[in-house]
């Protein structure tokens, strides 16, 4: 589910190292899988989690903007919770782990 999207040409606060990109598996909502490149790095970032989701905040350079990524652990449970609780209220739950 894509809630909202914009194109933003801005640098990350903590750039991804292309050398640390690896292959991963992405599971589509219909259960099929596809191989995708996966970026990773070891920074402490604001994150949140619940029974049915994990979220992380990726800051852009300068600290004025960030992107929040929410990953449902169980899509059916996440959809039910999404209807009951706004994404904005979930973003308030972000904290350092």
Secondary structure, 3 states (H helix, E strand, C coil): CCCCCCCCCCCECCCCCHHHCEEEEEECCCCCEEEEEECCCCCCCCEEECCCEEEEEEEECCCCCEEEEEEECCHHHHHHHHHHCCHHHHHCCCECC
